[in-house]
Amino acid sequence: RGEFSYSKPVGTPGYMPPEQNNREPSPSNDLYALGMTIIHALTGIFPPELGTDPDTGEIGWRDRTQVSGQFAAIIDTMVHSYFRARYHSVEEILQDLRQVFPKNNMWLESAVNNIQESQTYSLVNSATPELANSEIDSTIEDLQNGKMVVAAKTETLPEVEKDSDLTPSPSKTTTAKPQIKNRHSSRLLPFSLLFLALTLAIAGIFLWSEIQFAYFVRRCNHLIEAELPEEAELACERAREIKPDNPQALKNEGDALFDLERYQAAKVTYDKALSARSDFYEAWNARGKVLYQLQRYEEAMESYNKAIALQPSNPEGFNGRGIVLIGSGKFEEALAAFEKAIALEPEEPQSWEYKALALEYLKRSRDARAAYEEAIAVLDKHLAKNPEDLSSWVDRGRVLVKLQRHEEALDSYNGALNIKDDFYRAWIGKGITLFFLQRFDEALEAYDRAVESRPKYYLPWHNRGSLLADGLQRYSEAIESYKKAIELNRDFYLAHRDLGLALMRLDKNEKALAAFNNAIKLNNQDFQSWGSRAIALTKLKRYDEALASFEKTLS
């Protein structure tokens, strides 16, 4: 007798609905699998790794990507854990998609026509008439019991005598088997075509742009974390081309602009993100940070206060508030803000480092050293859990330099470079440390590697110039490095000032004076620029102007 048996479920774990694991196939299985495929494409996460939403018990994917609420609801329905709560046909999905994307109804109509044609094709070409979808599962059950079910809904079915034996006889075996096989094929064919048609419809209507958007947002985040802001800005721009008003994309682009020190542009971008979503506390934090860099301290404090009001358990907001208070000379209040951040998140090393800074301003050197030691302890914990965390290695090196433990700092920078030998921030930190140790040739090599790793970043060019001038007295080469730094960032006043000092060492006093004037235009509060200008004017025998510059220095 013809017998079918299902010894194990067929499908890919993570893409199969729960009932398929129990060998209970249904038409909604394919739609569930499509929904999981879409989620995988949007999040980049293998479905079994997503986990469940603690509030709903359903697949926890919405917080891993950016999609509209309406489209997310459609996907949630496709992958609902209870099969009766899912869509039961492609037409139901397409109907909802029409409401979400009314401008793309031509795609939808095309998909429906393809589906209808595929159904017609399978009916005409099947060896036996196609059973209705609602009867497929009962048909399989009857076949497992060795019976052939002939009750169907079309008039083309042959009539069967009531007393006839439905069990295939040996002489009929060769004809019965093809019929069973064709029944199975006719079931699979339309579903395969339906699945394909729906996939193409969604991809054409929406999914491709969503995948592109999610990809560029993730890439932007990755590049920001990798401290490659030039590349990050390009990825963020691509995301914004797809969704110009998306608050997360705007915030990410602002972060890239901030890292590029294009502070005014970053501020404008954060403002746009907050216009799109006023309760976005991370964007308020970021806005406060950029306003501080723009020396707009009152506005920066207002932004941090807004972030804290929206999210009171927000250590970054309290750290930002503390930095603004330090800039305002309110060191005790700043210390209180940093201690609040530590109470909220004691495993954040930057909070300990900021606390040490406030204690240094309060001239509590011993307490400051203890806070730096706490920062090191926290970083050591992070590295024990994730020994390939580049930022933790570099941050550890920086704190060790503040503790004047230079050899240990070098070990930390080398720890980062052993993982990624072109990590520019580790090379800069290593160069600074070697400069302190007066190992000038090694320091120059480190800065050269930093420039090689990130040639469009002005800071390693500036540091390289300072080493050549102050450490190696190679002033002509130093001047070229300073000029390169200025070419990359004309607003970096220190490069202008230090260029003037190098020019003055070569008795190029007119050019030096021009460099000091540029530095003062960018920062008229820098007393070293005023003092250096006075010296250049004295060498040029312009004594009245020199005296005025000296007075400005003292004021």
N, C-alpha and C positions, 0 to 999 in steps of 0.2 A: 504493500500500500504506500501511496505517496505521503511522506511525512516531512514536516518542517520542524526544526528545533533551533532555539536561540540560546546557546550556552553562555554567551556573554554579551554585554551591550556593545554596540558599534558606534564609534564616534571618538572625538578628541576630548580628553578631560579638560574642563574649563569652558568648553564650547557646548557641552551637552547639558540640557536641563536636568533637574533632579529625577524626573520620572523616567528618563531614558536610561539612567543607571539601573533602574528597576525593570528594564526590558519592557517599557511601556511606550512604544513609539507613537507619535501623533503628528498631524500636519504642522502643529506649532513648533515642533522641534527644529525644523529648518529656519523658521523665523527667529527662534531663540539664538541659534548659532550665528545668524546674520547680525543680530543685535550685539552679541559678544564680539564678533569680528569688528564691528564699528567702534565699540568701546576700546578694543585693543589698538585700533588705528589712531583713535583720538588721544589716548593716554600714553601709548607706548609701553604699557605694562601688560605682561602676560596675565590673562584673566584669573588663574588660581591665586595670583599674588595680590589681587585687589582687596580681598576681604569683604566684609559686609558692613553696611551702615548700622551703627548701634541703635539708632532710633527706629529704623524700618525693618531691619533684618534682610534687606535686599542688597544687591551688589553695590559696593561703595566706590563709585567712580566719579561722581559729579565734581568733587573737590580736586580732582587730578587734572582737569582741563577746563577750557572756556567754551561753552556752547550756550545757545539761547535756551531759556526755560522750556519753551514749547517743544523744541526739538529733543531736549533731554527727556521730556515726558513721553515722547513717542518711543525713544530707546528703552526707557524704564518699562514701558508696557510690553515691548518685545521680549525683555529678559526677566519678566516677573517670575518669581519662584513657583507660583501656583498657575498651572497651565490654563485654567478656565479664565484667569484674569488677563491673559495675553491676547494679542490679535490672533484670530483664527484663519485669516486669509490675507493675501496680498492686497486685495481691494480695500480692506479696512485701513491698512497702513497708508495706501495711496490717498485715500479719502482725507485722512488727517494731514498728510503732507500738503494737500491742496490748500488747506486752511492756513498752514504755517508759511507756505511759499506760493502765494497766489500768482506771482509773476512767472512762475515756472510751470504753469499748467500744461503747456505744450509738451514738455518732457513727460509729465504724468500721463497725459492721454496716449502718448506714444508707447509708454510702458504698459498701459492697460491693453492697448491693441496687440502688442507683442504677446502678452499673457493669453489673451483670447485666442490668438492664432496658434499658440503653442498647445492650448487645450484641444482645439479642433484638430490639429495635426496628430496629436497622440490618439484621439478617438478614431480617426480614419485609419491610422496605420497599425493599431493594436490588433493582435491575432484574435483576441476576445474583447467584448465590450468593456469599457472602463467602468469600474464601480464608483459610486459617489464617495467623496472623501470621508463622509461620516460613517461609511460602512467598511472602510479598509481594515480597521483594527479587528472588528468582529470576523471578517473574512479570514485574517491570519489565524485567529483563534480556532475557527472551524477547520482550517487546513491542518492545524496542529493535531486536531482530533481525528484526522483522516477523512474528513468530509469535504465535499465540494458544494459551496453555496451558489445557487443560481438565481436567487431572488434579486432582481435589479430593477432599475427605474426606466429602462428604455424599451420601446416596442420592438426593437430588432432582435431581442433575445429569443432563441428557439424555445418552443414550449416543451415541457418535460412531463411525461406521464406520471400520474400520482404514485403508481406502484413500482416505478422503475427503480433499479438499484443504482445508487449514485457512487458506490464504491467501484473504482476502476478494476476491470478484470484483466488477467494477464494479456489478453489480446488487445486491450485498449491502452496498455501502459504507454506505448510509444506516442499515442496522441494526447494522453492526459498530461504527460510531463510538459510538453511544449505549451499547453494551455496554461498550466500553473505558472510556468516561467514568464509567459507573456503577460499574465495578470500582474505579476510583480514588476515587470518592465514598464507596463503602462502606468503603474502607480508612480514609479520613480521618474519617468520622463517629464511629465508636466511639472512636478515639483522642482526638478533640476532647472527647467527653463524658467519657472516662476522665480526661483531663487536668483538666477542670473539676471532676469529682467528687473527684479526689484533692486538688486545690487547696482545695476547700471543706472536705474532711475535715480536712486539716492545719490550715487556718485556724481551724476550729471547735474542734479539739482543743487546739492548742498555739500555732500561729504568731502569732495575734493578741496573746496575752499576751507572747510573746517579743519581738514587734515593739514593743509598748508599753514593755516593760522596757528594751530597747536604746535606744529613743528617749529615755526619761527619763534614763537614765544619760548618754547623749551630751549631752543638753541641760543636765544638771547640770554636767558637765565644762565645757561651753562657757560657762555663766554664771559659773562659778568663775574661769575664765581671763579673762572679761570684767570680773571684779571686781564682780559683782552678786550678793552672797551671799544677800540676802533671797529673790530669785527662784530662786537655785540650791537653797536649802533646800527650797522647795516642790517642785521637780522631783525632788530626791532622795527626798523623802517619798513621792512617787508611785511611784518605782521600788521602794522598800521595801515598799509596799503589795502589789506583785506578788510580790516575792521578799524576805521579811523578813530572811532570814539570809544574803543574798548579800554576801560580804566586800567586793567592789568598791563596791557601792551604799552599804554602811555606811561605808566609808572616805571616799567622796565626800561623804556627809552630814556626817561629822566635819569635813572640810575647810571646808564651808560654815559650820558652827557655829563653827569656829576663826576664820574671817574675820569673823564676827559678834561675836567676842570672848566667846562663850559657852563658856568654856574647860572648865568642869566637864562640861557636856553633851557637848562634843566628846570629852573623855577617855572618858566612858562609851561613846560610839559607837565609838571606836577599839578599846576593849576587846572590844566585841562582834564587830568585824571580825576581831580576832586570835583570838577563841574559835572562829570559823568557819574560820579559816585561820592557823595559828600560824607559818607560814613566809613570811608576807606582809611583806617587809622594808620596803616603802613605808609600811605602817601602823605599824610600829615607829618609823620616822623621825617620822611625824606625831605619834605618842603622845609621843615625846621632846620635840617642840616644844611641845605643849600643857602637859606637866608642867613645863617650864621657865617658861612663863607663870604657872603656879600656884605657882611658887617651890619646887617639890619637886625640887631639883636632883639629889639622889642617884638618885631614880627616873628622872629624865630621862636621866642618864648611863647607867643600866642599859638603857634602851630603845634609845639610840643604839648602845651596845655590841652589843646583840642584833641590830640591823639590820646592823651591820658584819660580825658573825659570819656572818650569812646571806648577805650580799653584800659581800665585801671591796672590790670595785671600785665603791664607793658614796660618791661625793663628798658627798652631802647628809648622810650619817651622820657623816662627819668634820667637816663644817661645824657640825652640831648639837653634836657633842662639844666643838668649840672654843668655841662660844657659852656652853655650860655652864661650861667652865673659866674663861672671862672673868668670869662671874657669881660664880665661887668665888675670884677674884683670882689665878688661876694663869695669868699672861699668857704666859710662855714655853711652857708646855705647849699653851696655846691656839694660839699661833703655829705650833707644830709640826703641830697638827691641820689648820690651814688650809693649810699648805704641802703636806700629804699630799693634801688635796682638790684642790689645784691640780695636783699631779703626776698625779692620776687624770683630771682634766678641766680642762686649762688654758684652755679657751674658756668657762668659767663665770664671768661677771663678779662674781657675788655673793661667790665665794671670794676674789677679789682685794680686794673691799671689806672683807670680814671681816678679811683679813690686815692691811689698813691700820689697822683699828680696834685690833687687838692691838698693832700697832707704836706707835700713839698712846698706849696705856696704858703701854707700855714707854718712852715719851718719846723715841722714835726718829723724830722729825718728818720728817726728810728721807726715810727709808725708807718711812714711811707715805705721803708724797706720791707717791713712785715707784709704790707699789702702787695708789693711786687712779688714777694715770695709766695703769697697765696695765688697770685696769677700764674706763676710757674707751676704750682701744684695742680691747678685746674687744667692747665695745658698738658701736663704730663698724663692726667687721667684721660683726656681726649685722645692723646696719642696712643695710650695703651689700648683703647677701644678701636681706634682707626689709625694705625701707624703710617698710612699713606696720605694723611691730611696735610697737604702742602702749607696751607695758611697757618695751621697750628705750629708747624716747625718754624716758619718765618717769624710768627708772633713771639714764639718762645725765644728766638734769637734776639729780637728787639728788646724784650724785657731783660734778658741777661746782660745786654750792653748797658742798660740803665743801672744794673747792679754792679757794673764794671767787672763782670765775669766774662771776659772777652774770648778766652779759649773755648769755654763752653758754648758761647754764642756761635763761634765758628763751627763747632760740631753740629749745632742745630741747623744752621744754613746749609751745611753739607748734607745733613739728613734730608732736606728738601731736594737738593740737587741730585742726590742719589736716586730719587724717585723720578724727577723730571729735570734733566740737565739743562733745559733752556728756560727755566722759571726765572724771569727777569728780576722779580722782587727779591729772590734769594741772592742773586748775584749783586744787586744793589746793597743789600744788608751786609753781605760778606765784604764788599768793597769798603763800606764805611768802617767796619770793624778792623779790617787790615790797615786802613788809614790811621785809626787810633793807635794801633800797635806799631806804626811807622814802618810797616812792611809795604813800601810804596810800589815796588814793581809788581808784587802779587795783587795789590789793590787795583793797579791799572789794568791788569789782566782781567780781574773780576768786572770792572766797569766796561771793558771792551766786550766781554761776553754778555753783559746786560744790554748794551747797544745792539749787539748782533741779534739778541732774542727779541728786542722790541725797538726797532730803529726809529720809529716815529714818536717815541716818548721822550720828552725834553729832559726829564730829571737825570737819567744816567749820563746824558751829554753834559749837563751842568756839573754834576759831581766829578765827572772825568776831567773837566776843565779845572776845577778847584784842586784836584790832585796834581795835575800837571803844573799848575802855577805855584801852589803852596808847598807841595811835597817834593817835586822834582825840578822846580824852577825852569820849566820848559815853556816859556811864556807864549811864544809864537803858536805852538800847538794848543796851548790852553785857549788862546784867543779864537782859534778855529772851532774848538768845542763849544765855547760860549756862543759864538755866532750860530752854530747849528741849533743849540737849545733855543735861542731867540727866534730863529726861523720857524721852529715847531710851536713855540708859544711866546708870542710877542708881549703878552701881559705878565710874564714872569719877571718881576722887577729885580730879583736877586741876580739873574743872569746878566742884566744890563749893568748893575752895580759892579759885579765881579769882573765883567769885561772891562769896565773902566779902570779897575785896579791893575789888571794885567797890562793894559795899554800904557798906564802911567809908569809901570816898571820899565817899559821900553822907551820912556820919554816921549810918548805920543800923546801929549797933554791936551791938545785940542780935541782929538777923538775921544780921549778919556772924559773930558768935560761933557761932550755930547752924550756919552753913555750914562754919566751920572744924572744929567738932566732928564733923560728918558726914565731912569729908575725913579726919580722924584715925581715925575708926572704920574707914574703908576702907583706910588705910595709915598705921599709927602710927609708921612710920619716916621720914616726910616732915618734915624739920626746918623747912621753910618754913611748913608748916601750923601747927606748934607755935609758931613765932616770930610768925606773924600772929595767932594766937589770943592770945598774950601781949599784943600791942599792943591788940587789941580789949578785953581785960580791963582793961588800964591805962586806956583811955578810959572804961570803965565804973566806974573807981575800985575795982576788985576786986583790990587789990594783992597779996594773998597768993597768990591763984590765978594772977595774972600772973607772979609770981616763980617759981612751980612750973613754969609753961609755959616760961619762959626757961631754967630749969635743964634741962628735957627737951630743949629745942632744942640746948643745948651738949653734952648727953650723946649 
